[in-house]
């Protein structure tokens, strides 16, 4: 039986209506500050917190609910004789319901100009204490942290005269999840502000669910889509869906791969992705020509794939995209005419990510393993041009050098072992995800076919043997870029010299596992 409720909220959505319905049931309402004023303004009787504690709210509201008469009323076990005698001794009354949501710390730090002092002032102390106390005593106390739960609680009171034990338990579990997330957000923010080590002894990450997904990688797997509490600029979670049905697990994963690959290009660029791997990449003077290059790089694999573009999609480009079935198009913007053209296909998803080119420096990425995680910096660093080593007698021409740098950017985003063949800012063959280096070499050269003659090759890691160079020479490759660093580098260098191939060492690899 709920006789007394304490209501103190920052987000006042629905709180007046809740108070009205509780008041109609004869439930006594205790409240604080602005919440009390809002409830009083609606003509509802409210007991101020100071009337309960016998102590005024002070320190600019920092201290108001941290008092034995509040926490005693929340934590007392109702069927424990000694607890109840203690309440009578100190004139403490039980509190049967707590409705609290916390200071807007997240909204505060989301503001670009938020000062540390402002953020600290929005760290709630009393709110989490009341929530945790009430949740700990869920057998007797109903605790509500989410305005979405107001209706459910009142409906149960209407139907049964009380809130069921099952509902109280679920609400308590929700509270501890909420306060854990709140504290993690504060801890991570302060850790960054303090400039402490990148990898702390313990780490707590907090994410917010965007949606349940229809299924995971396969129909028999369940899945959900979560975002960081404060998502990075340029991240896929910031994309707006302009058209099409909900994204699937694989759609999201593949599109993220396309966006990440796109970020390495400043020129008008298009990245086509299938199964989280680039299948065609093109760079040109305009986005239309870039798309034609990406499409012609592999017109078979792009079918049913994802296309990411880093410039406004115009009508001409949209018409080309619509000639085949594409699952998803993502770009920073679209002309009105382009949108009309793309929307003529019912099943295409159209996403808009205005800051698609933005790179959030210093970001960490997480890889799950059974029973733990691996945490590392995102692969955002690359060699400096002066650090390149031209290790062969033949040096790359200016045009070959442009293609080598283009291919190097692409190979970074292909699953290891990875090989990319390219020419004229266009991929010709991509091979990856193999357990040795010669297999992706053969795959990429076979895909390139006759177009490999005069093209360049990039490898994400060094050549352990000269077999890759031999295969490249046979196909007509004229220049190679690779990290170098093998004990047998000289064998590959010697083979390049015999074949008249230019080879460049970066001194940096780009494994992608």
C-alpha positions in Angstrom: 0.0 0.0 0.0 1.4 3.4 -1.0 0.7 6.1 1.5 3.5 8.5 0.8 5.4 9.4 -2.3 8.5 11.5 -2.7 8.8 13.3 -6.1 11.9 15.3 -7.1 12.7 15.5 -10.8 14.8 17.5 -13.3 12.8 16.3 -16.3 9.3 17.3 -15.4 7.7 15.5 -18.3 4.3 14.1 -17.1 5.1 14.8 -13.4 2.1 17.1 -12.8 -0.3 14.5 -14.2 1.3 11.8 -12.2 1.0 13.9 -9.0 -2.7 14.6 -9.7 -3.5 10.9 -10.1 -1.6 10.0 -6.9 -3.3 12.8 -5.0 -6.7 11.5 -6.2 -5.8 8.2 -4.5 -5.1 10.0 -1.2 -1.4 9.5 -1.5 0.6 12.1 0.4 3.2 13.9 -1.8 6.6 15.1 -0.6 8.6 17.3 -3.0 11.5 19.6 -3.4 12.4 22.9 -5.1 11.1 23.4 -8.6 9.2 20.1 -8.6 7.2 21.2 -5.6 6.4 24.5 -7.2 5.2 22.9 -10.4 2.9 20.5 -8.4 1.6 23.3 -6.2 0.8 25.4 -9.2 -1.5 22.7 -10.4 -3.5 23.0 -7.1 -2.1 19.8 -5.6 -1.1 19.7 -1.9 2.6 19.2 -1.4 4.7 18.7 1.7 8.0 20.4 1.4 11.1 18.4 2.1 12.1 20.8 4.9 8.8 20.0 6.7 10.0 16.4 6.9 13.6 16.9 7.8 13.2 19.9 10.0 16.1 21.4 8.2 16.1 23.9 5.4 17.4 23.2 1.9 20.8 24.8 1.7 24.0 25.3 -0.1 22.2 26.3 -3.3 20.1 23.1 -3.2 23.1 20.9 -2.8 21.7 19.6 0.5 18.1 18.8 0.8 17.3 15.1 0.8 20.5 13.8 2.5 18.8 13.2 5.8 17.9 10.2 8.1 14.3 11.2 8.0 14.3 10.6 4.3 16.6 7.6 4.0 15.3 6.0 7.1 11.8 6.2 5.6 13.1 4.6 2.4 15.4 1.9 3.8 13.4 0.5 6.8 12.3 -3.1 6.4 8.6 -3.0 7.1 8.3 -6.4 8.7 11.4 -6.0 10.8 10.2 -5.1 14.3 13.4 -3.4 15.3 13.5 -1.2 12.2 9.9 -0.1 12.8 10.6 0.7 16.5 13.6 2.8 15.4 11.3 4.8 13.0 8.8 5.5 15.9 11.6 6.4 18.2 13.0 9.1 15.9 9.6 10.1 14.4 10.5 8.9 10.9 7.6 8.0 8.6 7.9 5.5 5.8 8.1 6.6 2.2 6.5 4.1 -0.1 7.2 5.6 -3.5 10.1 7.5 -5.0 9.9 9.3 -8.3 13.3 10.8 -9.1 15.3 11.6 -12.2 18.7 13.2 -12.1 20.4 16.5 -12.9 21.1 16.8 -16.6 24.8 16.0 -16.6 24.7 14.4 -20.0 22.9 17.4 -21.6 25.4 19.7 -19.9 28.5 18.1 -21.3 27.0 17.8 -24.7 27.1 21.5 -25.0 30.3 22.6 -26.9 30.9 25.5 -24.5 30.2 23.6 -21.3 32.8 24.6 -18.6 34.1 22.0 -16.1 32.5 23.9 -13.2 29.1 23.8 -14.9 29.5 20.0 -15.5 30.4 19.4 -11.9 27.4 21.4 -10.6 25.2 19.0 -12.6 26.5 16.0 -10.9 23.5 14.8 -8.8 24.3 13.5 -5.3 21.0 13.3 -3.4 19.0 11.9 -6.4 21.2 8.7 -6.9 21.2 8.2 -3.2 17.4 8.2 -2.9 17.1 6.0 -6.0 19.5 3.4 -4.8 18.0 3.4 -1.3 14.5 2.9 -2.7 15.7 0.3 -5.2 17.5 -1.7 -2.5 14.3 -1.8 -0.5 12.1 -2.7 -3.6 10.1 -5.2 -1.6 8.4 -2.3 0.1 9.2 0.8 -2.0 8.2 1.5 -5.6 10.9 3.5 -7.4 10.5 5.2 -10.7 13.3 6.8 -12.7 11.8 6.9 -16.2 8.8 9.1 -17.0 7.8 6.4 -19.5 6.9 4.2 -16.5 4.5 6.6 -14.9 1.5 5.3 -16.7 2.3 1.7 -15.9 2.6 2.4 -12.2 -0.6 4.3 -12.0 -2.5 1.8 -14.0 -1.5 -1.0 -11.6 -2.6 1.2 -8.7 -6.0 1.8 -10.4 -6.5 -2.0 -11.1 -5.0 -3.6 -8.0 -4.6 -0.8 -5.4 -0.9 -1.5 -5.3 2.2 -2.0 -7.5 3.0 -5.7 -8.0 6.2 -7.2 -6.6 7.3 -8.1 -10.1 6.9 -4.6 -11.3 8.7 -3.2 -8.2 11.6 -5.5 -8.9 11.9 -4.6 -12.6 11.8 -0.9 -11.7 14.5 -1.4 -9.1 16.7 -3.2 -11.7 16.1 -0.3 -14.1 17.3 2.2 -11.4 20.6 0.5 -10.8 21.2 0.3 -14.6 20.4 4.0 -14.8 22.6 5.1 -11.9 25.5 2.9 -13.2 25.3 4.5 -16.6 25.1 8.0 -15.0 28.2 7.4 -12.8 30.1 5.9 -15.8 29.4 9.0 -17.9 30.7 11.2 -15.1 33.8 9.0 -14.5 34.7 9.0 -18.1 34.2 12.7 -18.5 36.3 13.5 -15.5 39.0 11.0 -16.5 39.4 12.7 -19.8 39.4 16.2 -18.2 42.1 15.1 -15.7 44.3 13.9 -18.6 44.9 10.5 -16.9 46.3 7.5 -18.6 44.5 6.3 -21.8 43.9 2.8 -20.4 42.7 2.9 -16.8 42.9 -0.1 -14.4 39.1 -0.5 -14.6 36.9 0.7 -17.4 33.1 1.1 -17.6 31.4 1.9 -20.8 27.8 3.1 -21.2 25.6 3.0 -24.2 22.0 3.9 -25.0 19.8 1.6 -27.0 18.6 3.0 -30.4 16.4 0.1 -31.3 15.9 -3.6 -31.2 16.9 -5.2 -34.5 14.8 -7.8 -36.4 17.7 -10.3 -36.1 21.5 -10.4 -35.9 24.0 -11.6 -38.6 21.6 -14.5 -39.2 17.9 -14.9 -38.6 18.3 -17.2 -35.6 20.4 -14.5 -33.7 18.7 -11.7 -31.7 20.3 -8.3 -31.8 20.0 -4.6 -30.8 21.6 -1.3 -31.9 23.2 0.9 -29.2 25.0 4.3 -29.4 27.5 6.0 -27.2 25.8 8.3 -24.7 27.6 11.2 -26.4 28.3 9.8 -29.9 31.3 11.1 -31.8 30.8 13.5 -34.7 30.9 11.7 -38.0 29.7 8.5 -36.5 27.1 6.4 -38.1 24.7 6.6 -35.1 24.3 10.3 -36.0 22.9 9.5 -39.5 19.3 10.4 -40.2 17.2 7.9 -42.2 15.4 9.8 -45.0 13.7 6.8 -46.6 13.4 3.1 -46.4 12.7 0.3 -43.9 14.7 -0.3 -40.7 18.3 -1.1 -40.9 19.4 -4.7 -40.1 22.5 -5.8 -38.1 24.5 -6.4 -41.2 23.3 -3.2 -42.8 24.6 -1.2 -39.9 27.9 -3.1 -39.7 28.5 -2.8 -43.5 27.5 0.9 -43.6 29.9 1.7 -40.8 32.7 0.0 -42.7 31.9 2.2 -45.8 31.8 5.4 -43.7 35.1 4.6 -42.0 36.8 3.9 -45.3 35.4 7.1 -46.8 37.0 9.2 -44.1 40.4 8.7 -45.6 39.6 10.6 -48.8 39.3 14.4 -49.0 38.6 14.4 -52.8 35.2 13.5 -54.2 35.1 9.8 -53.3 32.7 6.9 -53.4 33.2 3.6 -51.4 31.0 0.6 -52.3 31.0 -2.1 -49.6 29.7 -5.7 -49.4 29.9 -7.7 -46.2 31.9 -4.9 -44.4 34.6 -5.0 -47.1 35.2 -2.5 -49.9 34.3 -3.9 -53.3 34.9 -0.7 -55.3 36.4 2.6 -54.5 36.6 5.6 -56.8 38.0 9.1 -56.6 37.4 11.8 -59.2 36.9 15.5 -59.8 33.2 15.2 -59.1 31.0 12.7 -57.2 29.3 11.4 -60.4 32.6 10.4 -61.9 33.7 8.9 -58.6 30.6 6.8 -58.5 31.1 5.5 -62.0 34.6 4.4 -61.0 33.4 2.7 -57.9 30.7 0.9 -59.8 32.8 -0.2 -62.7 35.5 -1.4 -60.3 33.2 -4.4 -59.5 29.7 -4.2 -61.0 28.9 -7.7 -59.8 29.7 -7.3 -56.0 28.2 -3.8 -55.7 24.7 -5.3 -56.4 22.8 -5.3 -53.1 25.7 -3.4 -51.4 26.2 -0.1 -49.6 27.3 3.1 -51.3 28.9 5.9 -49.3 29.6 9.3 -50.9 31.4 12.3 -49.4 29.7 15.0 -51.5 26.1 16.0 -52.2 24.3 13.5 -54.3 22.9 15.2 -57.4 20.2 14.0 -59.8 22.7 12.6 -62.3 24.4 10.5 -59.7 21.1 9.3 -58.2 19.9 8.1 -61.6 23.1 6.0 -62.0 22.7 4.5 -58.5 19.1 3.6 -59.3 20.1 1.5 -62.3 20.9 -1.4 -60.0 19.7 -2.6 -56.6 21.5 -0.9 -53.8 20.6 -1.6 -50.1 21.8 1.7 -48.7 23.1 5.1 -49.8 24.7 7.4 -47.3 25.9 10.9 -48.1 26.3 14.3 -46.4 23.3 15.7 -48.4 21.1 15.2 -51.4 19.5 17.6 -53.9 15.7 17.5 -53.8 15.6 16.0 -57.3 18.1 13.3 -56.3 16.0 12.4 -53.3 12.9 12.0 -55.5 14.8 9.8 -57.9 16.2 7.6 -55.1 12.9 7.3 -53.3 11.3 5.9 -56.4 12.9 2.6 -55.3 10.8 1.4 -52.4 13.4 -0.8 -50.8 16.5 1.5 -50.8 17.5 3.0 -47.5 18.7 6.6 -47.8 20.8 7.9 -44.9 22.1 11.4 -44.4 25.2 12.1 -42.3 26.1 15.7 -42.6 29.6 15.4 -41.0 30.4 12.2 -42.7 34.1 13.3 -43.3 34.7 14.2 -39.7 37.4 12.2 -37.9 37.2 12.0 -34.1 40.9 11.9 -33.1 42.0 9.6 -30.3 39.0 7.4 -30.4 39.2 3.9 -28.9 37.7 0.8 -30.5 36.5 -2.3 -28.7 36.8 -5.9 -29.8 34.9 -8.6 -27.9 36.5 -11.8 -26.9 35.0 -14.6 -24.9 35.0 -13.3 -21.3 36.6 -9.9 -22.0 37.5 -7.2 -24.4 40.4 -5.8 -26.3 40.7 -2.0 -26.4 42.9 -0.1 -28.8 43.3 3.2 -30.6 41.5 3.5 -33.9 43.9 3.1 -36.8 44.0 6.8 -37.7 47.8 7.3 -38.0 49.7 7.0 -41.3 53.2 7.5 -42.6 54.6 10.9 -43.5 55.7 11.3 -47.1 59.3 12.0 -46.3 59.5 8.7 -44.4 58.7 6.6 -47.5 61.6 4.4 -48.7 62.1 3.9 -52.4 63.9 0.6 -52.2 64.2 -0.4 -55.9 66.2 0.7 -58.8 63.0 1.7 -60.6 61.2 4.6 -59.0 57.5 5.2 -59.3 56.3 7.9 -61.7 54.2 10.8 -60.4 51.0 9.1 -61.7 52.0 5.8 -60.2 52.7 7.5 -56.9 49.2 8.9 -56.8 47.8 5.5 -57.5 50.0 3.9 -54.8 48.7 6.4 -52.2 45.2 5.8 -53.3 45.6 2.0 -53.1 47.2 2.3 -49.7 44.2 4.2 -48.3 41.9 1.4 -49.6 44.0 -1.6 -48.4 43.8 -0.2 -44.8 40.0 -1.1 -44.8 40.3 -4.6 -46.3 40.4 -7.6 -44.0 43.9 -9.0 -43.6 45.7 -10.5 -45.4 44.8 -7.7 -47.9 45.9 -6.8 -51.4 44.5 -4.0 -53.6 45.2 -3.4 -57.3 44.4 0.1 -58.6 44.9 2.5 -61.4 43.7 6.1 -62.1 42.1 6.5 -58.6 40.0 3.4 -59.1 40.2 -0.1 -57.5 40.6 -2.9 -60.1 40.9 -5.9 -57.8 40.6 -6.4 -54.0 41.6 -9.5 -52.2 41.4 -10.0 -48.4 40.5 -12.1 -45.4 42.9 -14.9 -46.3 45.4 -16.9 -44.2 48.3 -16.2 -46.4 49.4 -13.3 -48.7 49.5 -15.1 -52.1 45.9 -16.1 -52.1 44.6 -12.5 -51.8 47.2 -11.5 -54.4 45.8 -14.1 -56.9 42.3 -13.0 -56.1 42.9 -9.3 -56.7 44.9 -9.9 -59.9 42.3 -12.3 -61.3 39.6 -9.7 -60.6 41.7 -7.0 -62.3 42.3 -9.2 -65.3 43.9 -7.4 -68.3 43.4 -4.1 -66.5 46.3 -5.1 -64.1 48.8 -4.2 -66.9 50.4 -0.9 -65.9 48.5 -0.8 -62.5 49.8 -0.6 -59.0 49.5 -2.9 -56.0 49.2 -2.2 -52.2 49.7 -4.7 -49.4 48.6 -4.1 -45.8 51.7 -6.0 -44.5 55.1 -7.0 -45.6 55.9 -9.8 -48.1 57.4 -12.9 -46.3 58.5 -14.3 -49.7 59.0 -13.0 -53.3 56.0 -14.9 -54.6 53.8 -11.9 -54.5 56.2 -9.9 -56.6 56.4 -12.7 -59.1 52.6 -12.9 -59.4 52.4 -9.1 -59.7 55.1 -9.0 -62.5 53.3 -11.8 -64.4 50.1 -9.7 -64.4 51.9 -6.5 -65.5 51.9 -4.5 -62.2 54.4 -1.6 -62.4 54.6 -0.4 -58.8 54.0 -1.8 -55.3 53.5 -0.2 -51.9 54.0 -2.3 -48.8 55.2 -1.8 -45.2 58.5 -3.6 -45.5 60.2 -5.2 -42.4 60.4 -8.8 -43.4 63.7 -10.7 -42.8 63.5 -11.6 -46.4 62.7 -8.1 -47.8 65.8 -8.2 -50.0 64.3 -11.2 -52.0 61.3 -9.1 -52.9 63.5 -6.1 -53.7 65.7 -8.2 -55.9 62.7 -9.7 -57.7 61.3 -6.2 -58.3 64.6 -5.1 -59.8 64.7 -8.1 -62.1 61.1 -7.3 -63.3 61.5 -3.5 -63.5 58.9 -2.9 -60.8 59.1 0.1 -58.5 58.5 -0.7 -54.8 58.0 1.7 -51.9 58.2 0.8 -48.2 55.9 2.8 -45.8 57.4 1.4 -42.5 53.8 1.1 -41.2 51.3 -1.8 -41.6 47.5 -1.7 -41.5 46.3 -5.1 -40.2 42.5 -5.3 -40.0 41.3 -8.4 -38.2 
